[in-house]
Amino acid sequence: MKKVFHRFWFILYDFLAAVLAWNGFYYVRKVILQEELSFSLEAIVNSLFIGVFWIVIYSMFGVYLNLYQKSRVREIFLVILLAIPGTLILFFVLFLDDEGIIRYQNYYQTLGAYFSIHVFLAILSKALVLSYVKTLIKKKKIVFNTLVIGSNQRATETYKDVVKINKSLGSRVMG
Protein backbone atom coordinates (compact mmCIF):
# COMPACT_ATOMS: atom_id res chain seq x y z
CA MET A 1 0.00 0.00 0.00
CA LYS A 2 2.77 2.43 0.94
CA LYS A 3 4.58 1.74 -2.32
CA VAL A 4 1.52 2.63 -4.41
CA PHE A 5 0.88 5.72 -2.32
CA HIS A 6 4.47 6.97 -2.68
CA ARG A 7 4.43 6.27 -6.42
CA PHE A 8 1.22 8.30 -6.66
CA TRP A 9 2.94 11.28 -5.01
CA PHE A 10 5.94 10.90 -7.29
CA ILE A 11 3.68 10.94 -10.37
CA LEU A 12 1.57 13.81 -9.01
CA TYR A 13 4.63 15.97 -8.33
CA ASP A 14 5.97 15.24 -11.84
CA PHE A 15 2.60 16.14 -13.32
CA LEU A 16 2.40 19.39 -11.36
CA ALA A 17 5.99 20.27 -12.30
CA ALA A 18 5.22 19.70 -16.00
CA VAL A 19 2.03 21.78 -15.82
CA LEU A 20 3.80 24.60 -13.96
CA ALA A 21 6.70 24.45 -16.41
CA TRP A 22 4.34 24.76 -19.36
CA ASN A 23 2.45 27.66 -17.79
CA GLY A 24 5.73 29.36 -16.89
CA PHE A 25 6.92 28.82 -20.44
CA TYR A 26 3.67 30.27 -21.76
CA TYR A 27 4.39 33.47 -19.85
CA VAL A 28 8.08 33.59 -20.85
CA ARG A 29 7.17 32.93 -24.49
CA LYS A 30 4.78 35.89 -24.46
CA VAL A 31 7.58 38.08 -23.09
CA ILE A 32 10.16 36.81 -25.62
CA LEU A 33 7.79 37.31 -28.55
CA GLN A 34 6.46 40.58 -27.11
CA GLU A 35 2.86 39.40 -27.26
CA GLU A 36 -0.04 40.37 -25.05
CA LEU A 37 -0.35 38.10 -22.03
CA SER A 38 -3.70 36.37 -21.77
CA PHE A 39 -4.63 33.12 -20.08
CA SER A 40 -7.44 31.09 -21.55
CA LEU A 41 -9.14 27.80 -20.89
CA GLU A 42 -7.33 26.42 -23.93
CA ALA A 43 -3.95 27.27 -22.40
CA ILE A 44 -4.89 25.49 -19.17
CA VAL A 45 -6.14 22.41 -21.03
CA ASN A 46 -2.94 22.39 -23.11
CA SER A 47 -0.86 22.44 -19.94
CA LEU A 48 -2.78 19.41 -18.63
CA PHE A 49 -2.04 17.54 -21.86
CA ILE A 50 1.62 18.47 -21.53
CA GLY A 51 1.61 17.08 -17.98
CA VAL A 52 0.19 13.78 -19.25
CA PHE A 53 2.77 13.76 -22.06
CA TRP A 54 5.63 13.96 -19.54
CA ILE A 55 4.11 11.28 -17.30
CA VAL A 56 3.92 8.96 -20.33
CA ILE A 57 7.54 9.74 -21.27
CA TYR A 58 8.76 9.10 -17.73
CA SER A 59 6.69 5.91 -17.47
CA MET A 60 8.07 4.56 -20.73
CA PHE A 61 11.58 4.82 -19.31
CA GLY A 62 10.77 3.28 -15.93
CA VAL A 63 11.12 6.41 -13.81
CA TYR A 64 8.35 5.23 -11.48
CA LEU A 65 9.87 1.81 -10.79
CA ASN A 66 11.99 1.02 -7.72
CA LEU A 67 11.13 4.27 -5.98
CA TYR A 68 12.98 3.31 -2.81
CA GLN A 69 16.26 2.56 -4.56
CA LYS A 70 16.63 5.81 -6.46
CA SER A 71 19.60 8.11 -6.31
CA ARG A 72 18.84 11.81 -6.44
CA VAL A 73 21.94 12.47 -8.55
CA ARG A 74 20.99 9.74 -11.02
CA GLU A 75 17.49 11.21 -11.26
CA ILE A 76 18.94 14.62 -12.17
CA PHE A 77 20.85 13.09 -15.07
CA LEU A 78 17.80 11.05 -16.12
CA VAL A 79 15.59 14.17 -16.13
CA ILE A 80 18.08 16.01 -18.34
CA LEU A 81 18.48 12.98 -20.59
CA LEU A 82 14.70 12.58 -21.04
CA ALA A 83 14.06 16.32 -21.29
CA ILE A 84 16.17 16.61 -24.44
CA PRO A 85 14.08 14.31 -26.67
CA GLY A 86 10.84 15.27 -24.89
CA THR A 87 11.42 18.95 -25.48
CA LEU A 88 12.42 18.29 -29.10
CA ILE A 89 9.21 16.31 -29.66
CA LEU A 90 7.18 19.21 -28.29
CA PHE A 91 9.23 21.61 -30.40
CA PHE A 92 8.45 19.81 -33.65
CA VAL A 93 4.82 19.18 -32.76
CA LEU A 94 3.88 22.50 -31.12
CA PHE A 95 6.54 25.17 -31.54
CA LEU A 96 7.51 24.80 -35.19
CA ASP A 97 4.30 26.25 -36.59
CA ASP A 98 4.12 29.00 -33.97
CA GLU A 99 2.62 32.06 -35.64
CA GLY A 100 4.26 34.44 -33.17
CA ILE A 101 7.78 33.56 -34.32
CA ILE A 102 9.17 36.28 -36.57
CA ARG A 103 12.90 35.49 -36.52
CA TYR A 104 14.36 32.02 -36.37
CA GLN A 105 16.36 33.05 -33.26
CA ASN A 106 13.04 33.10 -31.42
CA TYR A 107 12.84 29.32 -31.91
CA TYR A 108 16.11 28.90 -30.02
CA GLN A 109 15.01 31.26 -27.29
CA THR A 110 11.63 29.59 -26.76
CA LEU A 111 13.10 26.08 -26.95
CA GLY A 112 15.86 26.97 -24.48
CA ALA A 113 13.41 28.69 -22.14
CA TYR A 114 11.05 25.71 -22.06
CA PHE A 115 13.87 23.21 -21.63
CA SER A 116 15.35 25.20 -18.73
CA ILE A 117 12.05 25.76 -16.95
CA HIS A 118 10.99 22.13 -17.35
CA VAL A 119 14.31 20.68 -16.18
CA PHE A 120 14.45 22.97 -13.15
CA LEU A 121 10.91 22.17 -11.98
CA ALA A 122 11.20 18.43 -12.76
CA ILE A 123 14.44 18.16 -10.79
CA LEU A 124 12.91 20.14 -7.93
CA SER A 125 9.83 17.89 -7.78
CA LYS A 126 11.88 14.70 -7.87
CA ALA A 127 14.29 16.00 -5.24
CA LEU A 128 11.40 16.84 -2.91
CA VAL A 129 9.75 13.44 -3.21
CA LEU A 130 13.00 11.45 -3.05
CA SER A 131 14.22 13.43 -0.04
CA TYR A 132 10.94 12.68 1.71
CA VAL A 133 11.26 8.97 0.91
CA LYS A 134 14.89 8.91 2.12
CA THR A 135 13.74 10.58 5.36
CA LEU A 136 11.12 7.86 5.83
CA ILE A 137 13.80 5.21 5.31
CA LYS A 138 16.09 6.85 7.87
CA LYS A 139 13.23 7.09 10.38
CA LYS A 140 12.51 3.39 9.74
CA LYS A 141 8.99 4.09 8.53
CA ILE A 142 10.05 2.18 5.41
CA VAL A 143 12.21 -0.89 5.99
CA PHE A 144 13.57 -3.69 3.87
CA ASN A 145 13.60 -7.16 5.35
CA THR A 146 17.16 -8.48 5.21
CA LEU A 147 18.42 -12.00 5.68
CA VAL A 148 22.10 -12.52 6.53
CA ILE A 149 23.36 -15.84 5.22
CA GLY A 150 26.67 -17.25 6.36
CA SER A 151 28.32 -19.02 9.19
CA ASN A 152 29.99 -18.00 12.41
CA GLN A 153 32.52 -15.15 12.17
CA ARG A 154 31.69 -13.97 8.63
CA ALA A 155 27.94 -13.84 9.31
CA THR A 156 28.56 -11.96 12.56
CA GLU A 157 30.77 -9.39 10.79
CA THR A 158 28.20 -8.94 8.02
CA TYR A 159 25.44 -8.51 10.58
CA LYS A 160 27.45 -5.87 12.48
CA ASP A 161 28.18 -4.01 9.21
CA VAL A 162 24.51 -4.00 8.25
CA VAL A 163 23.46 -2.79 11.70
CA LYS A 164 26.14 -0.07 11.67
CA ILE A 165 24.98 1.42 8.35
CA ASN A 166 21.34 0.51 8.82
CA LYS A 167 20.11 4.13 9.03
CA SER A 168 20.85 4.89 5.39
CA LEU A 169 19.91 1.45 4.04
CA GLY A 170 16.65 0.91 5.87
CA SER A 171 17.45 -2.74 6.48
CA ARG A 172 15.66 -4.79 9.11
CA VAL A 173 17.68 -7.91 9.79
CA MET A 174 15.31 -10.86 10.07
CA GLY A 175 17.88 -13.58 10.67
C-alpha positions in Angstrom: 0.0 0.0 0.0 2.8 2.4 0.9 4.6 1.7 -2.3 1.5 2.6 -4.4 0.9 5.7 -2.3 4.5 7.0 -2.7 4.4 6.3 -6.4 1.2 8.3 -6.7 2.9 11.3 -5.0 5.9 10.9 -7.3 3.7 10.9 -10.4 1.6 13.8 -9.0 4.6 16.0 -8.3 6.0 15.2 -11.8 2.6 16.1 -13.3 2.4 19.4 -11.4 6.0 20.3 -12.3 5.2 19.7 -16.0 2.0 21.8 -15.8 3.8 24.6 -14.0 6.7 24.5 -16.4 4.3 24.8 -19.4 2.4 27.7 -17.8 5.7 29.4 -16.9 6.9 28.8 -20.4 3.7 30.3 -21.8 4.4 33.5 -19.8 8.1 33.6 -20.8 7.2 32.9 -24.5 4.8 35.9 -24.5 7.6 38.1 -23.1 10.2 36.8 -25.6 7.8 37.3 -28.5 6.5 40.6 -27.1 2.9 39.4 -27.3 0.0 40.4 -25.0 -0.4 38.1 -22.0 -3.7 36.4 -21.8 -4.6 33.1 -20.1 -7.4 31.1 -21.5 -9.1 27.8 -20.9 -7.3 26.4 -23.9 -3.9 27.3 -22.4 -4.9 25.5 -19.2 -6.1 22.4 -21.0 -2.9 22.4 -23.1 -0.9 22.4 -19.9 -2.8 19.4 -18.6 -2.0 17.5 -21.9 1.6 18.5 -21.5 1.6 17.1 -18.0 0.2 13.8 -19.2 2.8 13.8 -22.1 5.6 14.0 -19.5 4.1 11.3 -17.3 3.9 9.0 -20.3 7.5 9.7 -21.3 8.8 9.1 -17.7 6.7 5.9 -17.5 8.1 4.6 -20.7 11.6 4.8 -19.3 10.8 3.3 -15.9 11.1 6.4 -13.8 8.4 5.2 -11.5 9.9 1.8 -10.8 12.0 1.0 -7.7 11.1 4.3 -6.0 13.0 3.3 -2.8 16.3 2.6 -4.6 16.6 5.8 -6.5 19.6 8.1 -6.3 18.8 11.8 -6.4 21.9 12.5 -8.6 21.0 9.7 -11.0 17.5 11.2 -11.3 18.9 14.6 -12.2 20.8 13.1 -15.1 17.8 11.1 -16.1 15.6 14.2 -16.1 18.1 16.0 -18.3 18.5 13.0 -20.6 14.7 12.6 -21.0 14.1 16.3 -21.3 16.2 16.6 -24.4 14.1 14.3 -26.7 10.8 15.3 -24.9 11.4 19.0 -25.5 12.4 18.3 -29.1 9.2 16.3 -29.7 7.2 19.2 -28.3 9.2 21.6 -30.4 8.5 19.8 -33.7 4.8 19.2 -32.8 3.9 22.5 -31.1 6.5 25.2 -31.5 7.5 24.8 -35.2 4.3 26.3 -36.6 4.1 29.0 -34.0 2.6 32.1 -35.6 4.3 34.4 -33.2 7.8 33.6 -34.3 9.2 36.3 -36.6 12.9 35.5 -36.5 14.4 32.0 -36.4 16.4 33.0 -33.3 13.0 33.1 -31.4 12.8 29.3 -31.9 16.1 28.9 -30.0 15.0 31.3 -27.3 11.6 29.6 -26.8 13.1 26.1 -27.0 15.9 27.0 -24.5 13.4 28.7 -22.1 11.0 25.7 -22.1 13.9 23.2 -21.6 15.4 25.2 -18.7 12.0 25.8 -16.9 11.0 22.1 -17.4 14.3 20.7 -16.2 14.4 23.0 -13.1 10.9 22.2 -12.0 11.2 18.4 -12.8 14.4 18.2 -10.8 12.9 20.1 -7.9 9.8 17.9 -7.8 11.9 14.7 -7.9 14.3 16.0 -5.2 11.4 16.8 -2.9 9.8 13.4 -3.2 13.0 11.5 -3.0 14.2 13.4 0.0 10.9 12.7 1.7 11.3 9.0 0.9 14.9 8.9 2.1 13.7 10.6 5.4 11.1 7.9 5.8 13.8 5.2 5.3 16.1 6.9 7.9 13.2 7.1 10.4 12.5 3.4 9.7 9.0 4.1 8.5 10.0 2.2 5.4 12.2 -0.9 6.0 13.6 -3.7 3.9 13.6 -7.2 5.3 17.2 -8.5 5.2 18.4 -12.0 5.7 22.1 -12.5 6.5 23.4 -15.8 5.2 26.7 -17.3 6.4 28.3 -19.0 9.2 30.0 -18.0 12.4 32.5 -15.1 12.2 31.7 -14.0 8.6 27.9 -13.8 9.3 28.6 -12.0 12.6 30.8 -9.4 10.8 28.2 -8.9 8.0 25.4 -8.5 10.6 27.5 -5.9 12.5 28.2 -4.0 9.2 24.5 -4.0 8.2 23.5 -2.8 11.7 26.1 -0.1 11.7 25.0 1.4 8.3 21.3 0.5 8.8 20.1 4.1 9.0 20.8 4.9 5.4 19.9 1.4 4.0 16.6 0.9 5.9 17.5 -2.7 6.5 15.7 -4.8 9.1 17.7 -7.9 9.8 15.3 -10.9 10.1 17.9 -13.6 10.7 
